[in-house]
Amino acid sequence: MSPNPSRRSGKARRHRVTLGIAAALTVAVAVPTAVTHAVAGESEGDSPASAEASATARHTQFQRDADAVRDTGAIGVQARVSGGRHAPDTVTSGTADIRTGRPVPDGGHFRIASNTKTFVAAVVLQLVGERKVALTDPVEKWLPGVVRGNGNDGRRITLRQLLQHTSGIHDDYPGIESAKEYQEVRFHPFTPEQLVERAMRHRPDFRPGKGWSYSNIGYILLGMVIEKATGHTWHDQVRDRLLKPLGLRHTYHPGNSPTLRKPHARGYQRFRTKPKLVDVTLYNDANASGGLIGTTADLNRFYRDLLGGKVLKPAQLKEMKRTVPLNDEFQVPYPGARYGLGLMKSKLPCGGWAWGHGGDEIGYMSRNAVSEDGRVAVTTSVSTEWATSGEDALRQHRAGMKLVANALCRDGG
């Protein structure tokens, strides 16, 4: 979640969350062959087409909103409403692959990016409910000596502050600014320890608890805390505590694999320099700040179960929903929004509030909105990210947020 929530979309910053934001390039998708093949990806067969369902919904507002996201320059769009008056309802727009023109699968896998943070936060809060960790625990208790140097002090930073982005830890997450950089790093992720060490080279952005600044590094530290507290990796805990019990069969941690399970739309990145449109489907960077892969159906189910009280005990869900205001930078893409513990609260155009998170990773943007009671959820996945300008990214972000907000308002959010 960030002014460019994509973890790899800004210089030396990665915001795997919520604002991948897009440009005003209308795509029909006629892209020169030299560009479309600029970065070769793995071959895949056609997935089951969603053309018939999409055609049926062609003239609905839901479809028009998906088309509006596509018209910002996105290659492919899929969106789903679950639990509403008209649910389940899915729409798609654009194409899954500019080489073949095959349709976007309405159940396609994608990198859920910073939506992963909500899963990580849920595991931490389950551990709190089991009295295995406490929100007031200092980071030092679990990771002695790790958060030190240049004014950083793990003895003064609590787990709550990591969860809520109020720790002050500087978010020095490496960015990808060109096709050349993508080729160099796509199979060579930083380790959690390396990423934390990078952050420790910087002074804190503010004293712990005295500000708000989105920090992927904070969630990488939480992944390390989960492993220390349980003896198991953060993603094993997500699998055993959340994915299996909730029946989220299409959400998974990819391990060291750079691929996505089929079906999926290919992911594309728009860069400032040539080649400007690049296939970035192959990628490996699966840490606790945004490493899961999933589907719109699974994300909707997870957020509905979370807000509906099926994941956390009442006391821990109440803590998750205790919010603070975002900083000025984030108020631009999320006016009036507030952040809890791995969960964001945003204003709806029809009145009231929606919960969710969203995510941005190279090649994939997702936005979601869930009703207060968890009855209705909407998720959209866009298989395009922008590394051109904030304005370009903001256009796609706003179109995506409009899609999920309108759908939630229509279906009883």
N, C-alpha and C positions, 0 to 999 in steps of 0.2 A: 504494500500500500504505500503510495508515495506520489509525489507530483509526477514522477514517472515510476510507478511501482514496479516496473520491470527490474528484476534484480540486476540485469546486465544492460540497462539502457542508457545510463548516463556515465559521464567521465568519472572514473574512480568511485562510482556510486552504483549500488544496485538496489532497486526497491521492488522486491518481488511482491507487489501487492495490488495495487489498485489504480492504476491510472495509465495504462499503456496508451495512448492518446493518438489520434491518427490524422492524416492529412486529407486535403481536399482533392484527392486524385480519384476521379470516378473510374472504376474498373469494370470493364465489360468482359473480360480479362484478355486483352490483346496485348501481349508483352513480347518484345523481340526475342527470337530464338537465342541469340547470343547472351541475353540476360537471363532467360529462364533456365538455361543450363549452366549458369555461371558457377554454381556449386552443385555437384552431382550428389544425390542422396541414394538411399537404398531403394531397390525396386520393390514394388508391392502390387498385388492384384487388386482389382476393383472390389470395394466393399459394397454391401447391399445399398442400393440407391434409395434416397428419400424423396425422389422427384414427385411421386404421386401425392404424398402427404403435403409437400410444399406447394404443389399446384392447387390443391384443394383450398389451402389457406391463403392463396395469393393475394386476395383482396382484403384480408383482415388487417386491422391496425397492427397486430403482432407481426405479420409479415412485412407491412410497410416499415415498421421500426427496424426490422432485421435488414431490409434493403437499404435503409438510411445509413446503417453502420457500414454495409458494403460500399456505399457511395462515398464514404470518406477516404476510400483507397484500400479497404480491406479485401483480401483475396477470398476468404471464406468465412461464413458466419453460421453458427447453429445456436438455437435458444430453446429453452424448455420451461414450461410452467407445471408445477406439481401441487396438487391439493386444492386448487381453486375451483370456481364454479364451472370452468370450461376445461379443467385439467383431466387427464394429462394432455398437453398440447405442445407440439414442437413445430418449429419452422427452420428453414435453412435458406441461405442466399449465397451467391457467388459460386466458387468451385473449390474442390478439395485439392486439385492438382492442376497447375497451369499448363503442364505438358500434355495432359490427356483430356482436360475439361470435365472429368468425372464429377458428379454431384457431391456436395458435402454430406457425409453420413450424419443423421440426426442423433446417433448414439456413439459418435466417434470419441476416442480417447484424446486427451490433450494434457499438456503440462499445467497443473493447477497452480503452480508457483506459490504465491504467498497465502493462498487459501490453506496451505500446509500449516501455517502458523496457528490457525484455529484448532487443528488436530493436535498440535504440540501443546497448546495451552490447555486443551481438554484433558490430555494425559497428566500434565502437571497438577491440574485442579482435582483430578481423581486421586492422585497421590496425596494431595492436601486433605481430602476427605477421609483418606485412610490413615492420616497422621504420620505418613512417611516423610513428608517434607512440610514446610510451613511457608506461607507467602512472605513472612517476615524474616525468613532465613537469609543471612548474608551470602552472597556468592562464594565468599571465602570458605564458608563451612563445607561446601561441596567440591570446590575447585581451588584448593589452597595455592596461592602464589600465581594463579593464571591471569587474574585481572590486576596488573601492577604496572607502574611506570608512567612517567609523564603526567602525574596527577591522577591517574586511574587507580582506584583502590577498591578491590572486591569486598573489603570489610565494611564498606559504607553503602554498597549497592545490594538491594534485596531482590528476591525472585519476583515479587510483585512489580518492581520497577523494570525488570527485564521484560516481563509480559506486557507491560503497558507503554513501553518506549519512553520511560521517564528516567532511565539510568544515566543519561548523559554520555554514554559510550559513543564515540564517533563512528559513523558507518562507512568505513573505508572498504567498500566492496568493489572489486575491479570490474570495469565496464568493457564492452565490446563495441568499437566504433567503426569497424570496417570489415569487409569480407576477409581480408588478410588476417586480421586479429581472430576472427571466428575460426578460420582454418587452423590457426596456431593453437587455440585453447580448447576446441570443442571436445577433445578426448582427454584433456589433462586438467581436471578440476583441482582447485586448492583444497587442502585438507582443512578441517575445522580449526586445528591448531595454527595453521598458517594464516588463516583469516583473522583469528583473534590476535595473533602477533602483529599483523598489519595494523589493526585498530589501536593496539597499545603504543604505536609510534606517535599517535596523536594525543594532544591534550583533550580532556572531555569537553563536550559542547556546553555543558553546564553542570552544576553540582547535582548529585542524585536527588530526584524528587522536585527539582526547581525549574523544570521545563518539560517540553515534549519534542522528541525528534525521532523519526522512524529509524529503527536500527535492526538490520538483518543480523548483525553480529550478536545482538542480544538473544535472538532465537537460536543461533548456533550454540551459544553458551547454555541455553536451556536444554538443548539436545544432549550436551555433555553432562549436565546435571541429572537428567533422567537416567542416563547410563550409570552414573555413580550411585544413584539412589536405588536402582532396581537390579543392576548387574546385567541389563540387557540394553541393546541399542534403542534409540528413540523410535526408529521405524518398526522394530519388532514390537515395542510397546503399543504403538499406534495400531499395528495389525491385530494384536491380541486383545486389546482393550476396546477398540472402536470398529475396525473394519469387519472382523469376524462376527462380533455380537450384533452389529447393525445390518449385516448382510450386504455390505458394500463390496460386492465381488469384482467390480471393475475399477477399484482404486487400489494402487499398489506403489511400492517403492521399487524403482528400476535397478537398484544395485549399481553395478558398473556398466550396465548396458546403455548405449546412447540412443536406442530405438524406442518406439512406442508400439504397443500391441495394436493389431488391426481390429476393427477399422479405425482409421484416423485421417484427418485432413493434414496435408503437409504444412509445416510452419514456414513462414517467410518473414524476412527482416528487410526493412527499407533503410539504406544507409545514405549518408551525404555524398560519399565518393563512389566511383564506379568500381565494380558493378553495383548499381543502386538497389536492385531487387535480388535477394539471395535466398535460396532454399536452405533453411537452417534446421531442418527436421532432426538431423543427427546431432545429439548434444548430451553431454554428461556433466551434471553439476547437482547431484541429488542430496544436498544437505538439509538440515532441519529448518532452514529459513525459507524453503520453497521447493523441496525435491520430489513431491509426490506427483503421480499421474492419475487421472480419473476421468469421469464423464459428467455430463450435466445432470443425469438422473441420480448418480451417486451423491454429487454435491448437494442437490436439492434434498435428498433423503437425510443426509448428515445434518444439514442446518435445520431442517424441520424437527428431527429428533433432538437436536441440541436445545433449540428454543422451546420445544415441547416437553422438556424435562426428562427425557429418556437416557441422557448421557451423564449428567451430573446430579449430585444431590442438591436440594434447594439452596442450601447455604453457599455452595460453591458456584451455582449458576447465578446467584445474586451477586457474588463477588465479580464474576466475569462481566456482569452488566453494569458494574459501577464505572462510570466513564469520566474522562477528563477531556477538555477541548484540545483540538489539534493545533499545531503551530500555524503561523501565517502562511507558510509555504503550502501546506496541505489544505488550507481553507480555500485556495483557488480552485482546485478540482473538486473539493468536498465542502462546499459552503455550509457552515453550521454543524458539520459532523463532529462526533465525539468518539473517543476510543476507550474500550474497556480492557479486558485481558484477552487479547487475541481475537477481538470482535469489535466491529465498528458500527456505530449508530448514525443513520443518515436521515434527513428530512425527505418526506414524500411530497410530490406536488399536489396530491389530493388531501393533504393533511396527515398528521401523525408521523410515525417513524418506521424505518425498516432497519433490520440488522443484517450483517453479512461481513464480507471482507474483500474478496476480489484478489486477483493476482496478475502479475506480468513477468514473463520470462522471455528470453529471446525466441521470437517466432509465434508466441501465443499470449493473448490477453483474455482474461475472464472477469466478468462482473456478475454480482448476484444481489438479491434482495429477498429478505425473509420477514414474514409478519411477526409481530410481537409474540403471538402465541404459538408460532411454529406451524400454523395450519397451511400456509401458502408459501411457496418458495419459487424463485425464478433465477435461472442461471443462463448466461450467454457466454459462448466461447468464440473467440475471433482468432483466426490463424494468420495474423499479421501483427508485427510490432514495428515501431518507428524509432530510428536513431538519427533522425534528421533535424527536428526542432521541437521545442516544447509545444509550440502552437499546433504542429501536425499531430503530435501525440494527444493533445488536449481535445482536438476535434473527435478523434475516435473514442476516447474515453467518455466524453459527454454524450455521444450517440449511444454508446453501450449502456451508460447509466440511465439515459432516457428510456431505452428499451425495457430494462428490468423494472424501473419505477412505474412506467405506464402499465406494464403487465400486472404488477402487484396491485396497483390501484383498481384495475378492471376486475381482477379475480378475488377481491375481498381482503386486500392487505390492510 
